[in-house]
Protein backbone atom coordinates (compact mmCIF):
# COMPACT_ATOMS: atom_id res chain seq x y z
CA UNK A 1 0.00 0.00 0.00
CA UNK A 2 1.22 3.50 -0.84
CA UNK A 3 2.50 5.33 2.25
CA UNK A 4 1.38 8.94 2.70
CA UNK A 5 3.23 11.71 4.49
CA UNK A 6 1.23 13.54 7.17
CA UNK A 7 3.13 16.74 6.36
CA UNK A 8 1.32 16.68 3.01
CA UNK A 9 -2.00 16.50 4.88
CA UNK A 10 -1.04 19.47 7.05
CA UNK A 11 -0.21 21.41 3.91
CA UNK A 12 -3.43 20.42 2.10
CA UNK A 13 -5.51 21.52 5.09
CA UNK A 14 -4.09 25.03 4.66
CA UNK A 15 -5.80 25.34 1.26
CA UNK A 16 -8.71 27.76 1.14
CA UNK A 17 -10.83 29.07 -1.70
CA UNK A 18 -13.70 31.37 -0.81
CA UNK A 19 -15.35 30.93 -4.23
CA UNK A 20 -15.68 27.18 -3.72
CA UNK A 21 -17.03 27.64 -0.21
CA UNK A 22 -19.40 30.42 -1.29
CA UNK A 23 -20.87 28.41 -4.17
CA UNK A 24 -21.44 25.39 -1.92
CA UNK A 25 -23.10 27.65 0.63
CA UNK A 26 -25.34 29.04 -2.12
CA UNK A 27 -26.34 25.49 -3.11
CA UNK A 28 -27.18 24.10 0.35
CA UNK A 29 -29.00 25.41 3.40
CA UNK A 30 -26.07 24.95 5.74
CA UNK A 31 -24.39 27.17 8.27
CA UNK A 32 -21.11 28.60 6.93
CA UNK A 33 -19.19 26.82 9.70
CA UNK A 34 -20.65 23.51 8.54
CA UNK A 35 -19.71 24.29 4.92
CA UNK A 36 -16.14 25.03 6.02
CA UNK A 37 -16.09 21.78 7.97
CA UNK A 38 -17.29 19.80 4.92
CA UNK A 39 -14.60 21.54 2.88
CA UNK A 40 -11.93 20.44 5.37
CA UNK A 41 -13.26 16.88 5.42
CA UNK A 42 -13.13 16.86 1.61
CA UNK A 43 -9.49 17.92 1.70
CA UNK A 44 -8.80 15.06 4.11
CA UNK A 45 -10.60 12.65 1.81
CA UNK A 46 -8.58 13.85 -1.18
CA UNK A 47 -5.41 13.21 0.80
CA UNK A 48 -6.26 9.54 1.42
CA UNK A 49 -7.62 9.19 -2.14
CA UNK A 50 -4.02 8.95 -3.28
CA UNK A 51 -4.11 5.36 -2.03
CA UNK A 52 -5.43 2.94 -4.66
CA UNK A 53 -8.68 1.33 -3.54
CA UNK A 54 -10.04 4.37 -1.67
CA UNK A 55 -13.53 5.21 -2.94
CA UNK A 56 -16.54 7.33 -1.99
CA UNK A 57 -19.32 5.24 -0.50
CA UNK A 58 -22.85 6.61 -0.15
CA UNK A 59 -22.05 7.56 3.46
CA UNK A 60 -19.76 10.27 2.12
CA UNK A 61 -21.97 11.81 -0.56
CA UNK A 62 -21.65 15.29 0.96
CA UNK A 63 -17.87 15.04 0.49
CA UNK A 64 -18.45 13.93 -3.09
CA UNK A 65 -20.70 16.97 -3.61
CA UNK A 66 -17.98 19.29 -2.31
CA UNK A 67 -15.38 17.62 -4.54
CA UNK A 68 -17.64 18.14 -7.57
CA UNK A 69 -18.01 21.76 -6.51
CA UNK A 70 -14.23 22.18 -6.29
CA UNK A 71 -13.73 20.72 -9.77
CA UNK A 72 -16.11 23.32 -11.26
CA UNK A 73 -13.51 25.95 -10.42
CA UNK A 74 -11.27 24.34 -13.01
CA UNK A 75 -8.28 26.73 -13.08
CA UNK A 76 -8.12 26.80 -9.28
CA UNK A 77 -8.56 23.02 -9.11
CA UNK A 78 -5.67 22.58 -11.56
CA UNK A 79 -3.50 24.80 -9.35
CA UNK A 80 -4.60 22.88 -6.26
CA UNK A 81 -3.76 19.58 -7.99
CA UNK A 82 -0.31 20.81 -9.01
CA UNK A 83 0.53 22.34 -5.66
CA UNK A 84 -0.65 19.56 -3.38
CA UNK A 85 -0.55 16.39 -5.52
CA UNK A 86 2.15 17.25 -8.08
CA UNK A 87 -0.18 16.46 -10.96
CA UNK A 88 -1.92 18.71 -13.49
CA UNK A 89 -5.28 17.26 -12.45
CA UNK A 90 -6.18 15.07 -9.47
CA UNK A 91 -8.84 12.94 -11.12
CA UNK A 92 -12.25 12.08 -9.76
CA UNK A 93 -13.29 9.01 -11.71
CA UNK A 94 -16.76 7.63 -11.00
CA UNK A 95 -17.78 4.08 -11.83
CA UNK A 96 -18.44 3.66 -15.53
CA UNK A 97 -21.74 2.40 -16.91
CA UNK A 98 -20.06 -0.91 -17.72
CA UNK A 99 -18.73 -1.23 -14.16
CA UNK A 100 -22.17 -0.48 -12.69
CA UNK A 101 -23.87 -2.92 -15.08
CA UNK A 102 -21.32 -5.60 -14.23
CA UNK A 103 -21.87 -5.01 -10.51
CA UNK A 104 -25.63 -5.42 -11.00
CA UNK A 105 -25.13 -8.66 -12.94
CA UNK A 106 -22.79 -9.97 -10.26
CA UNK A 107 -25.27 -8.99 -7.55
CA UNK A 108 -27.98 -11.05 -9.24
CA UNK A 109 -25.65 -13.93 -10.00
CA UNK A 110 -23.89 -14.11 -6.64
CA UNK A 111 -25.24 -11.63 -4.07
CA UNK A 112 -23.25 -13.02 -1.14
CA UNK A 113 -19.94 -12.79 -2.97
CA UNK A 114 -20.73 -9.28 -4.23
CA UNK A 115 -21.69 -8.12 -0.75
CA UNK A 116 -18.55 -9.68 0.73
CA UNK A 117 -16.35 -7.93 -1.85
CA UNK A 118 -18.02 -4.57 -1.12
CA UNK A 119 -17.57 -5.05 2.62
CA UNK A 120 -13.88 -5.81 2.06
CA UNK A 121 -13.51 -2.56 0.06
CA UNK A 122 -15.34 -0.68 2.82
CA UNK A 123 -13.15 -2.27 5.48
CA UNK A 124 -10.08 -1.13 3.55
CA UNK A 125 -11.46 2.42 3.35
CA UNK A 126 -12.24 2.44 7.08
CA UNK A 127 -8.76 1.14 7.86
CA UNK A 128 -7.03 3.78 5.71
CA UNK A 129 -9.23 6.51 7.19
CA UNK A 130 -8.45 5.37 10.73
CA UNK A 131 -4.71 4.96 10.08
CA UNK A 132 -4.25 8.40 8.50
CA UNK A 133 -7.05 10.53 9.93
CA UNK A 134 -7.95 8.87 13.22
CA UNK A 135 -10.95 7.53 15.05
CA UNK A 136 -12.68 10.93 15.22
CA UNK A 137 -12.78 11.16 11.41
CA UNK A 138 -14.06 7.58 11.08
CA UNK A 139 -16.87 8.39 13.54
CA UNK A 140 -17.68 11.64 11.81
CA UNK A 141 -17.77 10.24 8.30
CA UNK A 142 -19.38 6.87 8.88
CA UNK A 143 -21.75 7.64 11.74
CA UNK A 144 -22.53 11.36 11.69
CA UNK A 145 -22.30 12.06 7.95
CA UNK A 146 -24.00 8.78 7.03
CA UNK A 147 -27.23 9.97 8.66
CA UNK A 148 -26.87 13.75 8.63
CA UNK A 149 -26.02 13.80 4.91
CA UNK A 150 -27.87 10.83 3.48
CA UNK A 151 -29.15 11.10 -0.11
CA UNK A 152 -32.54 12.21 1.21
CA UNK A 153 -31.03 14.77 3.59
CA UNK A 154 -28.83 16.23 0.85
CA UNK A 155 -31.88 16.64 -1.40
CA UNK A 156 -33.74 18.38 1.43
CA UNK A 157 -30.81 20.75 2.01
CA UNK A 158 -30.62 21.89 -1.63
CA UNK A 159 -31.74 25.45 -2.25
C-alpha positions in Angstrom: 0.0 0.0 0.0 1.2 3.5 -0.8 2.5 5.3 2.2 1.4 8.9 2.7 3.2 11.7 4.5 1.2 13.5 7.2 3.1 16.7 6.4 1.3 16.7 3.0 -2.0 16.5 4.9 -1.0 19.5 7.0 -0.2 21.4 3.9 -3.4 20.4 2.1 -5.5 21.5 5.1 -4.1 25.0 4.7 -5.8 25.3 1.3 -8.7 27.8 1.1 -10.8 29.1 -1.7 -13.7 31.4 -0.8 -15.3 30.9 -4.2 -15.7 27.2 -3.7 -17.0 27.6 -0.2 -19.4 30.4 -1.3 -20.9 28.4 -4.2 -21.4 25.4 -1.9 -23.1 27.7 0.6 -25.3 29.0 -2.1 -26.3 25.5 -3.1 -27.2 24.1 0.4 -29.0 25.4 3.4 -26.1 24.9 5.7 -24.4 27.2 8.3 -21.1 28.6 6.9 -19.2 26.8 9.7 -20.7 23.5 8.5 -19.7 24.3 4.9 -16.1 25.0 6.0 -16.1 21.8 8.0 -17.3 19.8 4.9 -14.6 21.5 2.9 -11.9 20.4 5.4 -13.3 16.9 5.4 -13.1 16.9 1.6 -9.5 17.9 1.7 -8.8 15.1 4.1 -10.6 12.6 1.8 -8.6 13.9 -1.2 -5.4 13.2 0.8 -6.3 9.5 1.4 -7.6 9.2 -2.1 -4.0 8.9 -3.3 -4.1 5.4 -2.0 -5.4 2.9 -4.7 -8.7 1.3 -3.5 -10.0 4.4 -1.7 -13.5 5.2 -2.9 -16.5 7.3 -2.0 -19.3 5.2 -0.5 -22.9 6.6 -0.1 -22.1 7.6 3.5 -19.8 10.3 2.1 -22.0 11.8 -0.6 -21.6 15.3 1.0 -17.9 15.0 0.5 -18.5 13.9 -3.1 -20.7 17.0 -3.6 -18.0 19.3 -2.3 -15.4 17.6 -4.5 -17.6 18.1 -7.6 -18.0 21.8 -6.5 -14.2 22.2 -6.3 -13.7 20.7 -9.8 -16.1 23.3 -11.3 -13.5 26.0 -10.4 -11.3 24.3 -13.0 -8.3 26.7 -13.1 -8.1 26.8 -9.3 -8.6 23.0 -9.1 -5.7 22.6 -11.6 -3.5 24.8 -9.4 -4.6 22.9 -6.3 -3.8 19.6 -8.0 -0.3 20.8 -9.0 0.5 22.3 -5.7 -0.7 19.6 -3.4 -0.5 16.4 -5.5 2.1 17.2 -8.1 -0.2 16.5 -11.0 -1.9 18.7 -13.5 -5.3 17.3 -12.5 -6.2 15.1 -9.5 -8.8 12.9 -11.1 -12.2 12.1 -9.8 -13.3 9.0 -11.7 -16.8 7.6 -11.0 -17.8 4.1 -11.8 -18.4 3.7 -15.5 -21.7 2.4 -16.9 -20.1 -0.9 -17.7 -18.7 -1.2 -14.2 -22.2 -0.5 -12.7 -23.9 -2.9 -15.1 -21.3 -5.6 -14.2 -21.9 -5.0 -10.5 -25.6 -5.4 -11.0 -25.1 -8.7 -12.9 -22.8 -10.0 -10.3 -25.3 -9.0 -7.6 -28.0 -11.1 -9.2 -25.6 -13.9 -10.0 -23.9 -14.1 -6.6 -25.2 -11.6 -4.1 -23.3 -13.0 -1.1 -19.9 -12.8 -3.0 -20.7 -9.3 -4.2 -21.7 -8.1 -0.8 -18.6 -9.7 0.7 -16.4 -7.9 -1.9 -18.0 -4.6 -1.1 -17.6 -5.0 2.6 -13.9 -5.8 2.1 -13.5 -2.6 0.1 -15.3 -0.7 2.8 -13.2 -2.3 5.5 -10.1 -1.1 3.6 -11.5 2.4 3.4 -12.2 2.4 7.1 -8.8 1.1 7.9 -7.0 3.8 5.7 -9.2 6.5 7.2 -8.5 5.4 10.7 -4.7 5.0 10.1 -4.2 8.4 8.5 -7.0 10.5 9.9 -8.0 8.9 13.2 -11.0 7.5 15.1 -12.7 10.9 15.2 -12.8 11.2 11.4 -14.1 7.6 11.1 -16.9 8.4 13.5 -17.7 11.6 11.8 -17.8 10.2 8.3 -19.4 6.9 8.9 -21.8 7.6 11.7 -22.5 11.4 11.7 -22.3 12.1 7.9 -24.0 8.8 7.0 -27.2 10.0 8.7 -26.9 13.8 8.6 -26.0 13.8 4.9 -27.9 10.8 3.5 -29.1 11.1 -0.1 -32.5 12.2 1.2 -31.0 14.8 3.6 -28.8 16.2 0.8 -31.9 16.6 -1.4 -33.7 18.4 1.4 -30.8 20.8 2.0 -30.6 21.9 -1.6 -31.7 25.4 -2.3 
